[in-house]
């Protein structure tokens, strides 16, 4: 089979109806290409003013357009041809529309060569309807891809986390245990305290309260202090027999305590309703505004304020001492001693004592692998008006953290053997940016205790009081010690108390800004408590009384020996704290949307909608580089003649 064209050495010869290209071209002509409108363009895309010496009809080039031979000679771009730098050359002699044409050629070559879906078909389509449909589909795909990418980015930058629960087993570090005798002041040391405090104790003595109750009329109305109580509906005021009778029987709150008013501690109670309504936003519609302060709440508040006003050393000496309370102490069968306990102070319970040691590790579950404590309560020293019950307040907390017995303690009754079984839960939070958690190291360096959210919140409230009122709340003495704020004056004047009340109300309403996140590493203890009567009378008299009598005076020992069985057993408490088992829950946060998955989803989204791969992204990047270089080059060349 013969070819349609033959080569004659000078060009293409006619064969089988072919044509002859004519004489050989000069080198300048070889460096030009035909533009289709009687102009030649050089290899840089510039028009040559030289006219064509032959017409399209004579040359037969029109019949060559679209043929493989023509394309093979560089007549048009194909997908394998690279971007040409010729569009960046001197454009000072071009016509006004030539720049737009040059930019259009860059986009045209990009459409021909890119591997992205859509643009090649836009470039190759010759029918206007086909080009319109491809344009609409490409724009729609771009919009869908943009929305999809926005959704993926929104999900990723929300930093979602998942919680993974793993059950572990090992020897477990034992938590700290804080024990408080519920009686804050020993009766024998009452004389060391102020007259106001002793007057409060005298007024609240049960014997005095009983005589007051005997003098109350059968249908007492009761004197309400500060505010009148809103009358409750009859169904709520009923005495429980179903008749809804509004009979006003005598109650403990009908007693009018003549609590001393010559002390600064009454300043909080003396705040009038006008000040509270005017200053405390939302107070006028609150339950605190409607109801009067109950007698027991008043006694408790007055006690804390009067007790806080005493010197710290006086309070410590007046409280129960661990050397007097502790009868027996052991951990894992090994003896511990009173000097192993650390003193903590509480404005509610007086002296509290914390036992913690980093070598306390439970290697077996059950009572034999835990802590056993026996305490002598010394109930004869109780101030009954202030302390109406007997026993201990016990707090189990993470070692190194500050205990809050009043908020999170467990009440342990006297005359019982109480068993407190624990299950450990360890929580590890991932931290920024996936979750907000507080690092312990900075907090520990500042306050010398490990971080807990409750400690942070209480310290934040005290800092707000210091800043706003320039005084400190005496009731929170231990917190002020942590903050080294004891040199700040106490809040005692009327204006200080008003500022203190305002700040505390704002804090309760969430208007004090506190950045207290959960700790990044937290240990929580799930507690289960059980108890039974203890000790038996023979064990109490034969063992416990003899142990106490070794260190007590003759009068105290004689009093114990002469007690009847019930009173004697109520003088002691046995406490066992142990791990229920050595299995623990480790709750760990981890990213729910990993970086690798996010990148994979981005690639899948771009590939789904417009067929874009990472190399296609490089092609788009190269397009913008070419445009930038072309425009930069054009502007530079336009400025050269002016500067010269």
C-alpha positions as CSV (number, residue, x, y, z in Angstrom):
1,X,0.0,0.0,0.0
2,X,1.5,3.3,-1.1
3,X,1.6,6.5,0.9
4,X,-0.5,9.4,-0.1
5,X,2.4,11.7,0.2
6,X,6.0,11.5,-1.0
7,X,9.0,13.5,0.0
8,X,11.0,15.1,-2.8
9,X,13.9,16.5,-0.7
10,X,12.6,20.1,-0.7
11,X,9.3,19.6,0.8
12,X,6.2,17.4,0.2
13,X,5.6,16.2,-3.3
14,X,2.2,15.6,-4.8
15,X,1.2,12.0,-5.0
16,X,-2.2,10.6,-5.8
17,X,-3.8,14.0,-6.0
18,X,-1.6,15.5,-3.4
19,X,0.0,18.9,-3.5
20,X,3.5,20.4,-3.6
21,X,4.4,22.8,-0.7
22,X,6.7,24.7,-3.0
23,X,10.3,25.8,-2.6
24,X,12.2,25.5,0.7
25,X,11.6,28.2,3.2
26,X,14.2,30.4,4.6
27,X,15.3,30.1,8.3
28,X,13.2,33.1,9.2
29,X,10.2,31.5,7.6
30,X,10.9,28.3,9.4
31,X,10.8,30.1,12.7
32,X,7.3,31.4,11.9
33,X,4.0,29.6,12.0
34,X,0.8,30.4,10.1
35,X,-1.9,32.3,12.1
36,X,-4.8,31.7,9.8
37,X,-5.4,35.4,8.8
38,X,-2.5,36.2,6.4
39,X,-0.1,36.7,9.3
40,X,2.7,34.5,10.6
41,X,3.5,34.2,14.3
42,X,7.0,33.6,15.5
43,X,7.7,30.9,18.1
44,X,7.0,33.5,20.8
45,X,3.5,34.1,19.6
46,X,4.1,37.6,18.1
47,X,2.5,38.5,14.8
48,X,4.9,39.1,11.9
49,X,4.1,42.1,9.7
50,X,5.2,40.1,6.8
51,X,2.3,39.1,4.6
52,X,1.9,35.6,3.4
53,X,3.1,35.0,-0.1
54,X,0.4,32.4,-0.7
55,X,-3.2,32.0,0.2
56,X,-4.7,29.2,2.2
57,X,-6.5,27.9,-0.9
58,X,-3.3,27.8,-2.9
59,X,-1.3,26.1,-0.2
60,X,-3.8,23.5,0.7
61,X,-3.2,24.1,4.4
62,X,-6.9,24.3,5.1
63,X,-7.2,20.7,3.9
64,X,-4.4,19.7,6.2
65,X,-6.1,21.1,9.4
66,X,-7.1,18.3,11.7
67,X,-4.9,15.8,9.9
68,X,-2.4,13.7,11.9
69,X,0.4,15.1,9.7
70,X,-0.5,18.6,10.6
71,X,-0.7,17.9,14.3
72,X,2.6,16.1,14.2
73,X,4.3,19.2,12.9
74,X,3.3,21.3,15.9
75,X,0.2,22.9,14.4
76,X,-1.8,22.4,17.6
77,X,-1.2,21.4,21.2
78,X,-1.8,18.0,22.5
79,X,-2.0,16.6,26.1
80,X,1.6,15.7,26.1
81,X,2.9,19.1,25.2
82,X,4.3,21.2,28.1
83,X,3.4,24.7,29.0
84,X,5.4,27.0,26.7
85,X,7.2,30.0,28.1
86,X,6.7,32.0,24.9
87,X,3.7,33.8,26.4
88,X,5.9,35.6,28.8
89,X,8.1,37.4,26.2
90,X,8.1,41.0,25.3
91,X,4.6,42.3,24.7
92,X,5.3,46.0,24.3
93,X,4.5,45.9,20.5
94,X,1.3,43.9,20.9
95,X,-2.1,45.2,20.2
96,X,-4.4,45.9,23.2
97,X,-6.2,42.6,23.0
98,X,-3.1,40.5,22.6
99,X,-2.5,40.2,26.4
100,X,-6.0,38.7,26.8
101,X,-5.3,36.3,24.0
102,X,-2.0,35.3,25.5
103,X,-3.7,34.6,28.9
104,X,-6.4,32.7,27.0
105,X,-3.7,30.6,25.3
106,X,-2.3,29.7,28.7
107,X,-5.7,28.5,29.9
108,X,-6.3,26.7,26.6
109,X,-3.1,24.8,27.0
110,X,-4.0,24.0,30.6
111,X,-7.3,22.6,29.5
112,X,-5.7,20.5,26.8
113,X,-3.0,19.0,29.1
114,X,-4.5,18.8,32.6
115,X,-5.7,15.5,34.0
116,X,-8.7,17.0,35.7
117,X,-12.1,15.9,34.5
118,X,-14.1,18.5,32.6
119,X,-11.7,21.2,31.2
120,X,-10.3,18.9,28.4
121,X,-13.9,18.4,27.1
122,X,-14.6,22.1,27.4
123,X,-11.6,22.8,25.2
124,X,-12.3,20.0,22.7
125,X,-16.0,20.6,22.3
126,X,-17.0,22.2,19.0
127,X,-20.8,22.2,19.5
128,X,-22.0,25.1,21.6
129,X,-24.6,23.0,23.4
130,X,-22.0,20.4,24.3
131,X,-19.7,23.1,25.7
132,X,-22.6,24.7,27.6
133,X,-23.5,21.3,29.2
134,X,-19.9,20.6,30.2
135,X,-19.6,24.1,31.6
136,X,-22.7,23.6,33.8
137,X,-21.6,20.2,34.9
138,X,-18.1,21.4,35.8
139,X,-19.4,24.4,37.7
140,X,-21.9,22.2,39.5
141,X,-19.2,19.7,40.4
142,X,-17.0,22.5,41.7
143,X,-19.8,23.8,43.9
144,X,-20.6,20.3,45.2
145,X,-16.9,19.7,45.9
146,X,-16.6,23.0,47.7
147,X,-19.6,22.2,49.9
148,X,-18.2,18.7,50.6
149,X,-14.8,20.1,51.5
150,X,-16.3,22.7,53.8
151,X,-18.2,19.9,55.6
152,X,-15.1,17.8,56.0
153,X,-13.1,20.8,57.2
154,X,-15.8,21.7,59.6
155,X,-15.9,18.2,61.0
156,X,-12.1,18.0,61.3
157,X,-11.6,21.4,63.0
158,X,-14.3,20.6,65.5
159,X,-11.6,18.2,66.9
160,X,-14.0,15.4,67.8
161,X,-12.8,12.8,70.2
162,X,-13.8,9.2,71.1
163,X,-13.6,7.6,74.5
164,X,-11.9,4.2,74.7
165,X,-12.4,2.2,77.8
166,X,-9.7,-0.4,78.7
167,X,-9.8,-2.6,81.7
168,X,-6.5,-2.8,83.4
169,X,-5.1,-4.9,86.3
170,X,-2.2,-4.1,88.5
171,X,-1.2,-3.0,92.0
172,X,-3.0,0.2,92.7
173,X,-1.7,3.4,94.3
174,X,-3.8,4.0,97.4
175,X,-5.7,7.3,97.6
176,X,-5.4,9.9,100.3
177,X,-7.8,9.6,103.2
178,X,-8.9,12.6,105.2
179,X,-10.6,12.1,108.6
180,X,-12.4,14.8,110.6
181,X,-14.1,14.5,114.0
182,X,-17.4,16.2,113.5
183,X,-16.9,18.1,116.8
184,X,-14.7,21.1,115.9
185,X,-13.9,22.4,119.5
186,X,-13.3,20.4,122.6
187,X,-15.4,21.5,125.6
188,X,-12.4,21.5,127.9
189,X,-10.7,24.1,125.6
190,X,-13.8,26.4,125.2
191,X,-12.3,28.9,127.6
192,X,-9.5,29.6,125.2
193,X,-11.9,31.2,122.7
194,X,-13.6,34.6,122.5
195,X,-16.5,35.7,124.6
196,X,-18.8,35.9,121.5
197,X,-18.0,32.3,120.6
198,X,-18.7,31.1,124.2
199,X,-22.0,33.1,124.2
200,X,-23.0,31.4,121.0
201,X,-22.2,28.0,122.5
202,X,-24.3,28.8,125.6
203,X,-27.3,30.0,123.6
204,X,-27.3,26.9,121.4
205,X,-26.9,24.4,124.3
206,X,-29.7,21.8,124.0
207,X,-30.7,22.4,127.7
208,X,-31.4,26.1,126.9
209,X,-33.2,25.2,123.6
210,X,-35.4,22.8,125.5
211,X,-36.5,25.3,128.0
212,X,-37.3,27.8,125.2
213,X,-39.4,25.1,123.4
214,X,-41.3,24.4,126.7
215,X,-42.3,28.1,126.9
216,X,-43.6,28.2,123.3
217,X,-47.4,28.4,123.0
218,X,-49.3,25.5,121.4
219,X,-50.0,27.5,118.3
220,X,-47.0,29.7,118.0
221,X,-46.8,31.9,115.0
222,X,-43.0,32.2,115.2
223,X,-41.0,35.3,114.7
224,X,-39.6,35.5,111.2
225,X,-36.4,37.4,110.9
226,X,-35.4,39.6,107.9
227,X,-38.2,38.6,105.6
228,X,-41.7,37.2,105.6
229,X,-42.2,33.8,104.1
230,X,-44.6,33.4,101.3
231,X,-47.5,31.2,102.5
232,X,-47.3,27.8,100.9
233,X,-50.3,26.0,99.3
234,X,-52.5,24.0,101.7
235,X,-51.4,20.7,100.2
236,X,-47.8,21.5,100.9
237,X,-48.5,23.0,104.4
238,X,-50.4,19.8,105.4
239,X,-49.1,17.8,108.3
240,X,-49.4,14.6,106.3
241,X,-52.8,13.4,107.5
242,X,-54.5,14.4,104.3
243,X,-56.9,17.0,105.7
244,X,-54.8,20.0,104.5
245,X,-55.3,21.7,107.9
246,X,-53.1,24.8,108.2
247,X,-52.5,24.3,111.9
248,X,-49.3,26.1,112.8
249,X,-47.6,23.8,115.2
250,X,-44.4,24.8,117.1
251,X,-41.2,24.2,115.1
252,X,-37.6,24.7,115.9
253,X,-37.5,27.7,113.6
254,X,-40.1,29.4,115.8
255,X,-37.3,29.8,118.4
256,X,-36.0,33.4,118.4
257,X,-32.2,33.1,119.2
258,X,-30.8,36.1,120.8
259,X,-27.5,35.7,119.0
260,X,-25.0,38.4,119.8
261,X,-25.1,41.4,117.5
262,X,-22.2,43.4,118.7
263,X,-19.7,41.6,116.5
264,X,-18.6,42.2,113.0
265,X,-19.7,38.7,112.0
266,X,-23.3,39.8,112.0
267,X,-22.7,42.2,109.2
268,X,-23.8,39.6,106.6
269,X,-27.1,39.1,108.3
270,X,-27.7,42.8,108.8
271,X,-27.5,43.4,105.0
272,X,-31.0,44.9,104.4
273,X,-33.3,43.8,101.6
274,X,-33.0,47.1,99.8
275,X,-29.2,46.6,99.3
276,X,-29.7,42.9,98.3
277,X,-32.5,43.7,95.8
278,X,-30.6,46.7,94.4
279,X,-27.2,45.1,94.1
280,X,-27.7,41.4,93.5
281,X,-29.1,40.9,90.0
282,X,-31.9,38.3,90.1
283,X,-32.0,38.2,93.9
284,X,-35.5,39.7,94.2
285,X,-37.0,36.7,92.3
286,X,-35.0,34.0,94.1
287,X,-35.8,31.6,96.9
288,X,-33.2,33.3,99.0
289,X,-35.3,36.5,98.8
290,X,-38.6,34.9,99.6
291,X,-37.6,32.7,102.6
292,X,-36.0,33.7,105.9
293,X,-32.8,32.1,107.1
294,X,-33.5,29.0,109.2
295,X,-32.3,28.8,112.7
296,X,-29.9,25.9,112.1
297,X,-28.5,27.7,109.0
298,X,-28.1,30.8,111.1
299,X,-26.3,28.9,113.9
300,X,-24.0,27.2,111.3
301,X,-23.2,30.5,109.6
302,X,-22.6,32.3,112.9
303,X,-20.4,29.5,114.2
304,X,-18.2,29.5,111.0
305,X,-17.7,33.3,111.2
306,X,-17.0,33.4,114.9
307,X,-14.7,30.4,114.6
308,X,-12.8,31.9,111.7
309,X,-12.2,35.1,113.6
310,X,-10.2,33.1,116.2
311,X,-6.4,32.8,115.9
312,X,-5.4,29.8,113.9
313,X,-3.1,28.4,116.5
314,X,-6.0,28.7,119.1
315,X,-8.4,26.8,116.9
316,X,-5.9,24.0,116.3
317,X,-5.2,23.6,120.0
318,X,-8.9,23.6,120.8
319,X,-9.7,20.9,118.3
320,X,-9.3,17.1,118.6
321,X,-5.7,15.9,118.3
322,X,-4.8,12.8,116.2
323,X,-2.6,11.4,119.0
324,X,-5.7,11.4,121.2
325,X,-8.1,10.0,118.6
326,X,-6.1,7.3,116.9
327,X,-6.4,3.9,118.6
328,X,-5.1,1.7,115.8
329,X,-3.8,2.3,112.3
330,X,-2.5,-0.2,109.7
331,X,-2.1,-0.5,105.9
332,X,-1.7,-4.0,104.4
333,X,-1.2,-5.3,107.9
334,X,1.7,-2.8,108.6
335,X,1.4,-0.3,111.4
336,X,1.1,3.4,110.9
337,X,1.3,6.2,113.5
338,X,-0.3,9.6,114.3
339,X,2.8,11.4,112.9
340,X,2.0,9.9,109.5
341,X,-1.1,12.2,109.3
342,X,-1.0,15.7,108.0
343,X,-3.1,18.5,109.6
344,X,-5.9,20.2,107.5
345,X,-8.2,22.8,109.0
346,X,-12.0,23.1,108.3
347,X,-14.3,25.9,109.4
348,X,-17.0,23.3,109.9
349,X,-15.1,20.4,111.5
350,X,-12.1,22.0,113.0
351,X,-9.0,19.8,112.8
352,X,-8.9,17.2,110.0
353,X,-6.1,14.8,109.3
354,X,-4.9,13.4,106.0
355,X,-3.1,10.1,105.6
356,X,-1.2,9.6,102.3
357,X,2.0,8.0,101.3
358,X,3.4,7.3,97.9
359,X,4.5,3.8,99.0
360,X,0.9,2.8,99.9
361,X,0.2,0.4,97.1
362,X,-2.6,-2.2,97.3
363,X,-1.4,-5.5,95.9
364,X,-4.4,-7.5,96.9
365,X,-8.1,-6.6,97.0
366,X,-10.3,-6.7,100.1
367,X,-9.8,-5.4,103.7
368,X,-6.5,-7.2,104.2
369,X,-4.9,-5.2,101.3
370,X,-6.2,-1.8,102.4
371,X,-6.3,0.6,105.4
372,X,-7.7,-0.1,108.8
373,X,-8.4,2.7,111.3
374,X,-9.9,2.7,114.8
375,X,-10.7,6.0,116.4
376,X,-11.7,7.1,119.9
377,X,-14.3,10.0,119.5
378,X,-14.2,11.4,123.1
379,X,-17.9,12.3,122.9
380,X,-17.7,13.9,126.4
381,X,-15.9,16.8,124.8
382,X,-18.6,17.5,122.2
383,X,-20.3,20.9,122.1
384,X,-23.9,19.7,121.6
385,X,-25.4,22.9,120.4
386,X,-22.9,23.1,117.6
387,X,-22.4,19.4,117.1
388,X,-25.7,17.5,117.3
389,X,-24.4,14.2,115.9
390,X,-21.5,11.8,116.6
391,X,-18.9,10.3,114.3
392,X,-16.5,11.1,111.6
393,X,-16.4,12.9,108.3
394,X,-14.3,10.9,105.9
395,X,-13.0,12.0,102.5
396,X,-11.3,9.7,99.9
397,X,-9.5,11.8,97.3
398,X,-6.6,11.7,94.9
399,X,-3.2,11.8,96.6
400,X,-1.8,15.3,96.6
401,X,-5.1,17.1,96.1
402,X,-6.8,19.4,98.6
403,X,-9.7,17.7,100.4
404,X,-13.1,19.4,100.9
405,X,-14.7,17.3,103.7
406,X,-17.9,19.4,103.9
407,X,-18.6,19.2,100.2
408,X,-17.5,15.6,99.3
409,X,-17.1,13.8,102.6
410,X,-18.9,10.7,103.8
411,X,-20.6,10.6,107.2
412,X,-19.5,7.6,109.4
413,X,-21.6,7.0,112.5
414,X,-20.2,6.2,115.9
415,X,-20.4,2.7,117.3
416,X,-20.1,1.1,113.8
417,X,-17.6,-0.8,111.8
418,X,-17.8,0.9,108.4
419,X,-16.3,-0.7,105.3
420,X,-15.6,1.6,102.3
421,X,-14.8,-0.3,99.1
422,X,-13.3,1.5,96.1
423,X,-13.1,1.1,92.4
424,X,-10.6,3.2,90.5
425,X,-11.4,5.1,87.3
426,X,-8.5,6.7,85.5
427,X,-9.4,9.3,82.9
428,X,-6.8,10.5,80.4
429,X,-7.9,13.5,78.3
430,X,-6.2,14.2,75.0
431,X,-5.8,17.9,75.4
432,X,-5.6,20.7,72.9
433,X,-6.9,21.1,70.3
434,X,-9.1,18.1,70.7
435,X,-10.4,18.9,74.2
436,X,-9.8,21.5,76.9
437,X,-8.0,20.1,79.9
438,X,-5.8,21.6,82.6
439,X,-2.2,20.6,83.0
440,X,-1.2,19.9,86.6
441,X,2.4,21.1,86.5
442,X,1.7,24.8,86.3
443,X,-1.0,24.6,89.0
444,X,1.2,22.6,91.3
445,X,4.1,25.0,90.9
446,X,1.9,27.9,91.9
447,X,-0.2,26.4,94.7
448,X,1.8,23.3,95.8
449,X,-1.2,21.0,95.5
450,X,-2.4,18.9,92.5
451,X,-5.0,20.3,90.3
452,X,-8.7,19.5,90.6
453,X,-11.5,21.4,89.1
454,X,-13.2,22.1,92.4
455,X,-10.0,23.5,93.9
456,X,-9.5,25.7,90.8
457,X,-13.1,27.0,91.1
458,X,-12.8,27.9,94.8
459,X,-9.5,29.6,94.2
460,X,-11.0,31.6,91.4
461,X,-13.8,32.8,93.6
462,X,-11.3,33.9,96.2
463,X,-9.2,35.7,93.7
464,X,-12.3,37.6,92.5
465,X,-12.9,38.6,96.2
466,X,-9.3,39.8,96.5
467,X,-9.5,41.8,93.3
468,X,-12.9,43.4,93.8
469,X,-13.0,43.9,97.5
470,X,-9.3,44.2,98.5
471,X,-9.9,41.8,101.4
472,X,-10.1,38.1,102.0
473,X,-12.9,35.8,103.2
474,X,-11.8,34.5,106.6
475,X,-14.0,31.4,106.3
476,X,-11.8,30.1,103.5
477,X,-8.6,30.3,105.4
478,X,-6.9,27.2,103.9
479,X,-7.5,28.6,100.4
480,X,-6.0,31.9,101.3
481,X,-3.0,30.1,102.7
482,X,-2.5,28.3,99.3
483,X,-2.7,31.7,97.6
484,X,-0.3,33.3,100.1
485,X,-3.0,35.9,100.8
486,X,-2.9,36.0,104.5
487,X,-1.4,39.4,104.5
488,X,-4.6,40.8,102.9
489,X,-7.0,42.3,105.4
490,X,-10.1,40.2,106.3
491,X,-13.5,41.3,105.1
492,X,-15.1,42.7,108.3
493,X,-16.4,46.1,107.7
494,X,-20.0,46.7,106.3
495,X,-18.7,47.8,102.9
496,X,-16.3,44.8,102.8
497,X,-19.2,42.4,103.6
498,X,-21.4,44.0,101.0
499,X,-18.7,43.6,98.4
500,X,-18.1,40.0,99.5
501,X,-21.8,39.2,99.2
502,X,-21.9,40.8,95.8
503,X,-18.9,38.8,94.5
504,X,-20.2,35.5,95.9
505,X,-23.6,36.1,94.3
506,X,-22.0,37.0,91.0
507,X,-19.9,33.8,91.2
508,X,-23.0,31.7,91.9
509,X,-24.7,33.3,88.9
510,X,-21.8,32.5,86.6
511,X,-20.8,36.2,86.1
512,X,-17.2,35.6,87.4
513,X,-15.0,34.4,84.6
514,X,-13.1,31.3,85.7
515,X,-11.1,29.1,83.4
516,X,-11.3,25.8,85.2
517,X,-11.2,22.8,82.9
518,X,-11.1,19.2,83.8
519,X,-7.6,17.8,84.5
520,X,-5.8,16.1,81.7
521,X,-5.1,13.1,84.0
522,X,-7.7,12.4,86.7
523,X,-8.3,9.7,89.2
524,X,-11.8,9.1,90.5
525,X,-12.9,6.6,93.1
526,X,-16.3,4.9,93.0
527,X,-17.3,4.2,96.7
528,X,-19.5,1.6,98.2
529,X,-20.2,1.8,101.9
530,X,-21.6,-0.7,104.3
531,X,-21.6,-0.8,108.1
532,X,-22.6,-2.9,111.2
533,X,-22.7,-2.3,114.9
534,X,-19.3,-2.3,116.5
535,X,-17.6,-3.0,119.0
536,X,-19.0,-5.7,121.2
537,X,-19.0,-4.7,124.9
538,X,-16.5,-7.3,125.9
539,X,-14.0,-6.2,123.2
540,X,-14.7,-2.5,124.1
541,X,-13.9,-3.0,127.8
542,X,-11.2,-5.6,127.4
543,X,-9.2,-4.1,124.6
544,X,-10.3,-0.6,123.5
545,X,-10.7,1.0,127.0
546,X,-7.3,-0.4,128.1
547,X,-5.6,1.0,125.0
548,X,-7.1,4.5,125.6
549,X,-6.3,4.4,129.3
550,X,-2.6,4.0,128.6
551,X,-2.5,7.6,127.4
552,X,-5.4,9.3,129.1
553,X,-5.6,10.7,132.6
554,X,-7.1,8.9,135.5
555,X,-10.4,10.8,135.3
556,X,-10.9,10.1,131.6
557,X,-10.1,6.4,132.1
558,X,-12.4,6.1,135.0
559,X,-15.2,7.8,133.1
560,X,-14.8,5.3,130.2
561,X,-14.7,2.3,132.5
562,X,-17.9,3.3,134.2
563,X,-19.9,3.9,131.0
564,X,-22.7,1.5,130.2
565,X,-22.4,-0.7,127.2
566,X,-24.3,1.6,124.7
567,X,-22.4,4.7,125.6
568,X,-19.1,2.9,125.6
569,X,-19.5,1.4,122.1
570,X,-20.5,4.8,120.7
571,X,-17.1,6.1,121.8
572,X,-15.4,4.1,119.0
573,X,-15.4,3.8,115.2
574,X,-13.7,1.3,113.1
575,X,-13.1,2.1,109.4
576,X,-11.8,-0.2,106.7
577,X,-10.9,1.3,103.3
578,X,-9.9,-1.0,100.5
579,X,-10.1,-1.7,96.8
580,X,-13.0,-3.9,95.8
581,X,-10.7,-5.5,93.2
582,X,-7.5,-4.5,91.4
583,X,-9.2,-4.1,88.1
584,X,-9.6,-0.5,87.0
585,X,-11.2,1.4,84.2
586,X,-8.8,3.4,82.0
587,X,-10.9,5.9,80.0
588,X,-8.7,7.4,77.3
589,X,-9.6,10.1,74.8
590,X,-8.3,9.8,71.3
591,X,-9.0,11.8,68.1
592,X,-12.2,10.6,66.4
593,X,-11.0,12.0,63.0
594,X,-7.4,11.3,62.4
595,X,-5.2,13.4,60.2
596,X,-4.6,10.5,57.7
597,X,-8.3,9.9,57.4
598,X,-8.9,13.7,56.8
599,X,-6.4,13.8,54.0
600,X,-7.8,10.6,52.5
601,X,-11.3,12.1,52.6
602,X,-10.1,15.3,51.0
603,X,-8.5,13.3,48.1
604,X,-11.6,11.2,47.8
605,X,-13.9,14.2,47.6
606,X,-11.8,16.0,45.0
607,X,-11.5,12.8,43.0
608,X,-15.2,12.1,43.2
609,X,-16.4,15.4,41.9
610,X,-13.8,16.7,39.4
611,X,-11.3,13.8,39.3
612,X,-8.5,15.8,41.0
613,X,-5.5,14.0,42.4
614,X,-2.4,15.4,44.1
615,X,-0.7,15.6,40.7
616,X,-3.7,17.4,39.3
617,X,-3.4,19.9,42.1
618,X,0.3,20.4,41.0
619,X,-1.0,21.2,37.5
620,X,-3.4,23.8,38.9
621,X,-0.5,25.2,40.9
622,X,1.7,25.4,37.8
623,X,-1.1,27.2,36.0
624,X,-1.2,30.0,38.6
625,X,2.6,30.1,38.5
626,X,2.5,30.6,34.8
627,X,-0.1,33.3,35.0
628,X,1.8,35.1,37.7
629,X,5.1,35.0,35.8
630,X,3.5,36.1,32.6
631,X,1.7,39.1,34.2
632,X,4.8,40.0,36.2
633,X,7.0,39.8,33.1
634,X,4.6,41.9,31.1
635,X,4.5,44.7,33.7
636,X,8.2,44.7,34.0
637,X,8.7,45.0,30.3
638,X,6.2,47.8,30.1
639,X,8.2,49.8,32.6
640,X,11.6,49.3,30.9
641,X,11.1,51.8,28.1
642,X,9.8,54.5,30.5
643,X,12.7,54.1,32.9
644,X,15.2,54.1,30.0
